[in-house]
Amino acid sequence: MNPPDNVQLIKGEIADYYYDHTGILFSYSKSIQRTVENISNNIALVKQITGNKKVPLLIYLTNSPVPDKETRRFSTEQLPHVYTAMAMVSKPGLSKLIMNILFKLKTPPIPMKSFTNDTEAKAWLQQYL
């Protein structure tokens, strides 16, 4: 999934972003290993992009290595500090796999839903603006 032609992406280590005029943050995930350090840097980047405001996130997922337990824990703890909700767009099955890895036996700390197209994802996120 590619960003619209008229959008300038803000480059990050684990994802590239753009902040839409509607208030939704769009994320284009990269296929790299997540660590506590690069997740921390990413959280700082997102806060910079959004002016430290919690926003709904639409993330286009890619296959990436499974993070270690500490990184998964840290990532889960940080989500409610930067996002109001998360819509994950991917090939069928990928986002479910990621949800199972990150939130084994626990409910996610923010509303999350998987989609195979971004039109439905955007519509769902509207309620969290």
N, CA, C and O atoms as a DFTB+ gen file, in Angstrom:
516 C
 N C O
     1  1       0.843      -1.173       0.000
     2  2       0.000       0.000       0.000
     3  2       0.896       1.246       0.000
     4  3       1.778       1.399       0.845
     5  1       0.652       2.093      -0.931
     6  2       1.470       3.289      -1.085
     7  2       0.704       4.537      -0.658
     8  3      -0.518       4.600      -0.789
     9  1       1.431       5.525      -0.146
    10  2       0.769       6.781       0.250
    11  2       0.290       7.542      -0.990
    12  3       0.775       7.308      -2.097
    13  1      -0.663       8.451      -0.794
    14  2      -1.098       9.292      -1.910
    15  2       0.083      10.072      -2.485
    16  3       1.029      10.397      -1.768
    17  1       0.020      10.370      -3.784
    18  2       1.118      11.065      -4.470
    19  2       1.434      12.439      -3.899
    20  3       2.585      12.876      -3.936
    21  1       0.432      13.119      -3.376
    22  2       0.619      14.492      -2.909
    23  2       1.091      14.588      -1.455
    24  3       1.076      15.670      -0.867
    25  1       1.503      13.475      -0.885
    26  2       1.879      13.435       0.532
    27  2       3.388      13.316       0.694
    28  3       4.038      12.513       0.025
    29  1       3.928      14.126       1.589
    30  2       5.346      14.056       1.949
    31  2       5.461      13.201       3.211
    32  3       4.965      13.591       4.268
    33  1       6.107      12.046       3.111
    34  2       6.248      11.163       4.272
    35  2       7.322      11.663       5.224
    36  3       8.349      12.200       4.806
    37  1       7.063      11.475       6.512
    38  2       8.060      11.733       7.548
    39  2       8.714      10.389       7.823
    40  3       8.059       9.443       8.261
    41  1      10.007      10.317       7.562
    42  2      10.736       9.047       7.627
    43  2      11.111       8.688       9.062
    44  3      11.611       9.524       9.815
    45  1      10.860       7.435       9.425
    46  2      11.249       6.906      10.713
    47  2      11.990       5.593      10.524
    48  3      12.038       5.054       9.418
    49  1      12.562       5.085      11.594
    50  2      13.333       3.844      11.513
    51  2      12.434       2.624      11.294
    52  3      12.759       1.749      10.491
    53  1      11.303       2.567      12.007
    54  2      10.449       1.389      11.891
    55  2       9.216       1.623      11.019
    56  3       8.518       0.677      10.654
    57  1       8.953       2.891      10.688
    58  2       7.809       3.226       9.838
    59  2       7.963       4.645       9.311
    60  3       8.686       5.461       9.882
    61  1       7.272       4.925       8.213
    62  2       7.167       6.282       7.684
    63  2       5.736       6.758       7.921
    64  3       4.805       5.952       7.932
    65  1       5.562       8.061       8.111
    66  2       4.273       8.603       8.543
    67  2       3.828       9.795       7.719
    68  3       4.625      10.494       7.094
    69  1       2.522       9.995       7.746
    70  2       1.966      11.309       7.423
    71  2       0.720      11.501       8.274
    72  3      -0.014      10.560       8.574
    73  1       0.512      12.769       8.651
    74  2      -0.591      13.155       9.525
    75  2      -1.630      13.830       8.652
    76  3      -1.413      14.933       8.148
    77  1      -2.734      13.177       8.479
    78  2      -3.802      13.623       7.588
    79  2      -4.558      14.823       8.178
    80  3      -4.626      14.983       9.396
    81  1      -5.113      15.646       7.316
    82  2      -5.888      16.812       7.760
    83  2      -7.113      16.424       8.598
    84  3      -7.654      17.258       9.324
    85  1      -7.551      15.165       8.500
    86  2      -8.695      14.715       9.290
    87  2      -8.312      14.415      10.742
    88  3      -9.182      14.297      11.605
    89  1      -6.998      14.291      11.009
    90  2      -6.543      13.966      12.358
    91  2      -6.096      12.525      12.523
    92  3      -5.768      12.102      13.631
    93  1      -6.079      11.765      11.432
    94  2      -5.606      10.380      11.471
    95  2      -4.125      10.355      11.100
    96  3      -3.700      11.004      10.144
    97  1      -3.350       9.598      11.871
    98  2      -1.937       9.390      11.561
    99  2      -1.817       8.105      10.746
   100  3      -2.293       7.051      11.165
   101  1      -1.183       8.199       9.586
   102  2      -0.974       7.045       8.714
   103  2       0.460       6.558       8.876
   104  3       1.399       7.354       8.885
   105  1       0.619       5.249       9.004
   106  2       1.923       4.649       9.231
   107  2       2.172       3.555       8.205
   108  3       1.325       2.692       7.976
   109  1       3.349       3.607       7.592
   110  2       3.774       2.600       6.621
   111  2       4.910       1.815       7.262
   112  3       6.066       2.239       7.251
   113  1       4.558       0.670       7.818
   114  2       5.478      -0.156       8.582
   115  2       6.640      -0.655       7.720
   116  3       6.481      -0.919       6.528
   117  1       7.812      -0.778       8.353
   118  2       9.000      -1.313       7.686
   119  2       9.328      -2.691       8.265
   120  3       9.009      -2.985       9.417
   121  1       9.958      -3.514       7.463
   122  2      10.266      -4.899       7.852
   123  2      11.586      -4.988       8.602
   124  3      12.539      -5.603       8.123
   125  1      11.638      -4.379       9.771
   126  2      12.859      -4.486      10.575
   127  2      12.504      -4.994      11.967
   128  3      11.351      -4.918      12.392
   129  1      13.494      -5.506      12.663
   130  2      13.325      -5.987      14.031
   131  2      12.991      -4.814      14.955
   132  3      13.698      -3.806      14.970
   133  1      11.926      -4.952      15.713
   134  2      11.573      -3.931      16.706
   135  2      12.371      -4.190      17.977
   136  3      12.534      -5.335      18.397
   137  1      12.869      -3.108      18.590
   138  2      13.586      -3.183      19.859
   139  2      13.022      -2.104      20.777
   140  3      12.312      -1.210      20.315
   141  1      13.328      -2.178      22.060
   142  2      12.888      -1.132      22.980
   143  2      13.434       0.218      22.508
   144  3      12.733       1.228      22.566
   145  1      14.679       0.232      22.043
   146  2      15.294       1.485      21.607
   147  2      14.586       2.084      20.385
   148  3      14.249       3.268      20.389
   149  1      14.358       1.274      19.336
   150  2      13.735       1.890      18.161
   151  2      12.246       2.170      18.373
   152  3      11.692       3.056      17.722
   153  1      11.589       1.433      19.267
   154  2      10.200       1.761      19.621
   155  2      10.190       3.095      20.382
   156  3       9.327       3.939      20.137
   157  1      11.144       3.288      21.301
   158  2      11.245       4.556      22.047
   159  2      11.459       5.727      21.099
   160  3      10.807       6.764      21.226
   161  1      12.365       5.561      20.159
   162  2      12.625       6.614      19.172
   163  2      11.381       6.879      18.327
   164  3      11.091       8.023      17.977
   165  1      10.661       5.829      18.008
   166  2       9.453       5.973      17.203
   167  2       8.361       6.720      17.966
   168  3       7.672       7.567      17.398
   169  1       8.206       6.409      19.241
   170  2       7.215       7.107      20.080
   171  2       7.536       8.607      20.103
   172  3       6.638       9.442      19.992
   173  1       8.812       8.934      20.247
   174  2       9.228      10.350      20.247
   175  2       8.899      11.003      18.902
   176  3       8.429      12.140      18.866
   177  1       9.143      10.294      17.802
   178  2       8.833      10.817      16.475
   179  2       7.335      11.051      16.321
   180  3       6.921      12.097      15.822
   181  1       6.524      10.093      16.742
   182  2       5.064      10.228      16.636
   183  2       4.586      11.425      17.454
   184  3       3.745      12.192      16.987
   185  1       5.108      11.594      18.663
   186  2       4.710      12.736      19.497
   187  2       5.097      14.055      18.836
   188  3       4.365      15.041      18.927
   189  1       6.232      14.067      18.181
   190  2       6.673      15.260      17.454
   191  2       5.715      15.558      16.292
   192  3       5.326      16.707      16.087
   193  1       5.341      14.533      15.544
   194  2       4.446      14.692      14.397
   195  2       3.079      15.215      14.830
   196  3       2.509      16.093      14.183
   197  1       2.560      14.670      15.928
   198  2       1.194      14.987      16.355
   199  2       1.119      16.138      17.354
   200  3       0.032      16.482      17.817
   201  1       2.248      16.732      17.688
   202  2       2.235      17.784      18.701
   203  2       1.877      17.245      20.066
   204  3       1.224      17.923      20.860
   205  1       2.306      16.025      20.340
   206  2       2.087      15.345      21.619
   207  2       0.603      15.074      21.896
   208  3       0.198      14.937      23.050
   209  1      -0.189      14.998      20.847
   210  2      -1.622      14.729      20.962
   211  2      -1.874      13.256      20.640
   212  3      -1.297      12.714      19.697
   213  1      -2.746      12.604      21.436
   214  2      -3.114      11.216      21.132
   215  2      -4.049      11.223      19.927
   216  3      -5.011      11.989      19.878
   217  1      -3.753      10.359      18.957
   218  2      -4.500      10.343      17.700
   219  2      -4.814       8.906      17.287
   220  3      -4.163       7.968      17.748
   221  1      -5.816       8.734      16.416
   222  2      -6.036       7.411      15.843
   223  2      -4.968       7.108      14.798
   224  3      -4.541       7.989      14.052
   225  1      -4.544       5.847      14.756
   226  2      -3.488       5.409      13.849
   227  2      -4.040       4.398      12.851
   228  3      -4.724       3.444      13.222
   229  1      -3.728       4.627      11.580
   230  2      -4.002       3.642      10.543
   231  2      -2.634       3.139      10.086
   232  3      -1.848       3.885       9.502
   233  1      -2.367       1.879      10.357
   234  2      -1.052       1.327      10.057
   235  2      -1.151       0.279       8.961
   236  3      -1.963      -0.644       9.026
   237  1      -0.305       0.445       7.954
   238  2      -0.176      -0.539       6.889
   239  2       0.939      -1.487       7.301
   240  3       2.110      -1.109       7.320
   241  1       0.572      -2.708       7.628
   242  2       1.532      -3.672       8.166
   243  2       2.334      -4.367       7.075
   244  3       1.862      -4.571       5.956
   245  1       3.558      -4.724       7.439
   246  2       4.389      -5.577       6.603
   247  2       4.898      -6.710       7.487
   248  3       4.845      -6.620       8.714
   249  1       5.377      -7.747       6.876
   250  2       5.992      -8.821       7.654
   251  2       7.282      -8.295       8.273
   252  3       8.095      -7.670       7.593
   253  1       7.461      -8.550       9.552
   254  2       8.710      -8.179      10.210
   255  2       8.998      -9.209      11.291
   256  3       8.092      -9.919      11.727
   257  1      10.262      -9.297      11.732
   258  2      10.610     -10.292      12.756
   259  2       9.825     -10.068      14.051
   260  3       9.512      -8.935      14.415
   261  1       9.518     -11.154      14.729
   262  2       8.796     -11.073      15.999
   263  2       9.702     -10.428      17.051
   264  3      10.826     -10.883      17.266
   265  1       9.213      -9.360      17.710
   266  2      10.035      -8.715      18.736
   267  2      10.159      -9.589      19.988
   268  3       9.338     -10.474      20.226
   269  1      11.191      -9.326      20.773
   270  2      11.372     -10.087      22.011
   271  2      10.306      -9.669      23.037
   272  3       9.576      -8.699      22.837
   273  1      10.242     -10.417      24.122
   274  2       9.200     -10.224      25.138
   275  2       9.242      -8.813      25.735
   276  3       8.194      -8.192      25.906
   277  1      10.420      -8.304      26.051
   278  2      10.553      -6.977      26.642
   279  2      10.061      -5.893      25.675
   280  3       9.399      -4.941      26.089
   281  1      10.383      -6.043      24.401
   282  2       9.940      -5.070      23.395
   283  2       8.425      -5.119      23.245
   284  3       7.783      -4.076      23.126
   285  1       7.853      -6.305      23.250
   286  2       6.391      -6.434      23.165
   287  2       5.729      -5.781      24.367
   288  3       4.735      -5.071      24.216
   289  1       6.266      -6.012      25.555
   290  2       5.706      -5.423      26.774
   291  2       5.785      -3.904      26.703
   292  3       4.800      -3.214      26.968
   293  1       6.962      -3.381      26.344
   294  2       7.168      -1.935      26.267
   295  2       6.229      -1.296      25.241
   296  3       5.616      -0.262      25.506
   297  1       6.128      -1.916      24.085
   298  2       5.264      -1.403      23.016
   299  2       3.811      -1.334      23.486
   300  3       3.130      -0.331      23.272
   301  1       3.351      -2.390      24.116
   302  2       1.976      -2.438      24.610
   303  2       1.728      -1.348      25.642
   304  3       0.669      -0.721      25.635
   305  1       2.691      -1.114      26.529
   306  2       2.550      -0.069      27.552
   307  2       2.478       1.325      26.937
   308  3       1.784       2.198      27.459
   309  1       3.182       1.535      25.844
   310  2       3.268       2.862      25.235
   311  2       2.054       3.233      24.387
   312  3       1.742       4.416      24.250
   313  1       1.368       2.253      23.820
   314  2       0.257       2.527      22.898
   315  2      -0.745       3.557      23.407
   316  3      -1.053       4.502      22.680
   317  1      -1.272       3.414      24.638
   318  2      -2.294       4.373      25.079
   319  2      -1.762       5.792      25.322
   320  3      -2.548       6.719      25.517
   321  1      -0.454       5.965      25.311
   322  2       0.129       7.298      25.509
   323  2       0.212       8.092      24.207
   324  3       0.393       9.310      24.233
   325  1       0.081       7.409      23.067
   326  2       0.215       8.103      21.784
   327  2      -0.973       7.926      20.849
   328  3      -1.174       8.738      19.946
   329  1      -1.762       6.875      21.052
   330  2      -2.860       6.585      20.130
   331  2      -4.188       6.431      20.862
   332  3      -4.233       5.953      21.995
   333  1      -5.278       6.846      20.196
   334  2      -6.620       6.631      20.741
   335  2      -7.190       5.306      20.255
   336  3      -8.001       4.681      20.939
   337  1      -6.761       4.879      19.066
   338  2      -7.213       3.618      18.470
   339  2      -6.240       3.255      17.354
   340  3      -5.488       4.100      16.869
   341  1      -6.268       1.984      16.955
   342  2      -5.374       1.526      15.892
   343  2      -6.130       0.631      14.920
   344  3      -6.719      -0.380      15.302
   345  1      -6.095       1.035      13.645
   346  2      -6.642       0.203      12.575
   347  2      -5.463      -0.359      11.804
   348  3      -4.608       0.391      11.334
   349  1      -5.416      -1.681      11.672
   350  2      -4.303      -2.337      10.983
   351  2      -4.772      -2.852       9.629
   352  3      -5.721      -3.631       9.545
   353  1      -4.100      -2.412       8.574
   354  2      -4.441      -2.844       7.221
   355  2      -3.331      -3.762       6.729
   356  3      -2.153      -3.404       6.740
   357  1      -3.735      -4.957       6.295
   358  2      -2.741      -5.931       5.830
   359  2      -3.412      -7.003       5.005
   360  3      -4.630      -7.026       4.824
   361  1      -2.564      -7.894       4.511
   362  2      -3.081      -9.083       3.848
   363  2      -3.849      -9.888       4.895
   364  3      -3.524      -9.824       6.081
   365  1      -4.854     -10.639       4.475
   366  2      -5.609     -11.442       5.450
   367  2      -4.684     -12.313       6.303
   368  3      -3.794     -12.987       5.784
   369  1      -4.907     -12.288       7.608
   370  2      -4.154     -13.138       8.521
   371  2      -2.976     -12.467       9.204
   372  3      -2.650     -12.820      10.337
   373  1      -2.322     -11.503       8.546
   374  2      -1.117     -10.907       9.128
   375  2      -1.422     -10.124      10.400
   376  3      -0.745     -10.312      11.411
   377  1      -2.422      -9.255      10.372
   378  2      -2.708      -8.458      11.560
   379  2      -3.201      -9.340      12.707
   380  3      -2.909      -9.063      13.870
   381  1      -3.940     -10.387      12.390
   382  2      -4.386     -11.314      13.433
   383  2      -3.182     -11.984      14.091
   384  3      -3.149     -12.150      15.311
   385  1      -2.207     -12.363      13.292
   386  2      -0.989     -12.958      13.830
   387  2      -0.285     -11.966      14.761
   388  3       0.132     -12.337      15.858
   389  1      -0.155     -10.730      14.336
   390  2       0.510      -9.713      15.150
   391  2      -0.261      -9.476      16.451
   392  3       0.338      -9.382      17.522
   393  1      -1.583      -9.380      16.356
   394  2      -2.404      -9.205      17.561
   395  2      -2.181     -10.374      18.527
   396  3      -2.043     -10.169      19.733
   397  1      -2.146     -11.594      17.995
   398  2      -1.938     -12.770      18.848
   399  2      -0.577     -12.741      19.525
   400  3      -0.450     -13.131      20.685
   401  1       0.437     -12.283      18.809
   402  2       1.784     -12.207      19.382
   403  2       1.849     -11.142      20.473
   404  3       2.348     -11.400      21.568
   405  1       1.345      -9.948      20.173
   406  2       1.463      -8.832      21.110
   407  2       0.535      -8.950      22.318
   408  3       0.912      -8.575      23.428
   409  1      -0.661      -9.463      22.109
   410  2      -1.663      -9.408      23.174
   411  2      -2.163     -10.780      23.578
   412  3      -3.345     -10.970      23.864
   413  1      -1.239     -11.737      23.596
   414  2      -1.563     -13.089      24.030
   415  2      -2.271     -13.036      25.383
   416  3      -1.725     -12.524      26.361
   417  1      -3.466     -13.561      25.426
   418  2      -4.234     -13.691      26.665
   419  2      -4.594     -12.361      27.336
   420  3      -5.099     -12.359      28.458
   421  1      -4.344     -11.242      26.671
   422  2      -4.678      -9.937      27.238
   423  2      -5.407      -9.114      26.187
   424  3      -5.165      -9.252      24.988
   425  1      -6.299      -8.263      26.656
   426  2      -6.949      -7.355      25.704
   427  2      -6.008      -6.201      25.388
   428  3      -5.255      -5.759      26.256
   429  1      -6.042      -5.713      24.162
   430  2      -5.200      -4.565      23.805
   431  2      -5.564      -3.351      24.666
   432  3      -6.711      -3.210      25.089
   433  1      -4.585      -2.473      24.924
   434  2      -4.826      -1.319      25.796
   435  2      -5.608      -0.189      25.113
   436  3      -6.030       0.756      25.780
   437  1      -5.804      -0.278      23.798
   438  2      -6.601       0.690      23.053
   439  2      -7.469      -0.095      22.065
   440  3      -7.163      -1.249      21.762
   441  1      -8.551       0.517      21.558
   442  2      -9.338      -0.194      20.547
   443  2      -8.485      -0.505      19.314
   444  3      -7.783       0.367      18.802
   445  1      -8.550      -1.742      18.847
   446  2      -7.790      -2.175      17.669
   447  2      -8.679      -3.041      16.805
   448  3      -9.502      -3.815      17.294
   449  1      -8.489      -2.889      15.504
   450  2      -9.263      -3.702      14.576
   451  2      -8.444      -3.929      13.317
   452  3      -7.674      -3.065      12.897
   453  1      -8.621      -5.110      12.715
   454  2      -7.905      -5.485      11.500
   455  2      -8.778      -5.268      10.273
   456  3      -9.991      -5.474      10.305
   457  1      -8.133      -4.850       9.193
   458  2      -8.828      -4.614       7.933
   459  2      -7.964      -5.094       6.775
   460  3      -6.743      -5.192       6.891
   461  1      -8.621      -5.393       5.653
   462  2      -7.870      -5.717       4.445
   463  2      -7.926      -4.563       3.448
   464  3      -7.294      -4.624       2.394
   465  1      -8.693      -3.495       3.780
   466  2      -8.655      -2.296       2.938
   467  2      -8.750      -1.044       3.808
   468  3      -9.358      -1.057       4.878
   469  1      -8.142       0.026       3.329
   470  2      -8.054       1.220       4.170
   471  2      -9.327       2.061       4.197
   472  3      -9.489       2.887       5.096
   473  1     -10.221       1.879       3.249
   474  2     -11.477       2.634       3.277
   475  2     -12.278       2.269       4.520
   476  3     -12.778       3.149       5.221
   477  1     -12.399       0.989       4.790
   478  2     -13.107       0.538       5.993
   479  2     -12.353       0.944       7.260
   480  3     -12.966       1.311       8.262
   481  1     -11.036       0.875       7.209
   482  2     -10.221       1.253       8.370
   483  2     -10.425       2.731       8.715
   484  3     -10.610       3.079       9.881
   485  1     -10.391       3.596       7.701
   486  2     -10.613       5.037       7.934
   487  2     -11.997       5.294       8.510
   488  3     -12.154       6.087       9.438
   489  1     -12.983       4.630       7.965
   490  2     -14.356       4.809       8.457
   491  2     -14.463       4.412       9.933
   492  3     -15.108       5.106      10.720
   493  1     -13.832       3.298      10.304
   494  2     -13.870       2.845      11.699
   495  2     -13.150       3.830      12.618
   496  3     -13.616       4.088      13.728
   497  1     -12.035       4.377      12.175
   498  2     -11.259       5.302      13.004
   499  2     -11.975       6.637      13.238
   500  3     -11.658       7.329      14.206
   501  1     -12.908       7.013      12.400
   502  2     -13.605       8.294      12.541
   503  2     -14.205       8.464      13.947
   504  3     -14.251       9.578      14.469
   505  1     -14.650       7.393      14.540
   506  2     -15.271       7.490      15.866
   507  2     -14.265       7.843      16.975
   508  3     -14.662       8.189      18.088
   509  1     -12.982       7.756      16.670
   510  2     -11.945       8.027      17.672
   511  2     -11.256       9.374      17.471
   512  3     -10.257       9.667      18.128
   513  1     -11.784      10.189      16.569
   514  2     -11.191      11.513      16.322
   515  2     -11.635      12.496      17.394
   516  3     -11.244      13.663      17.362
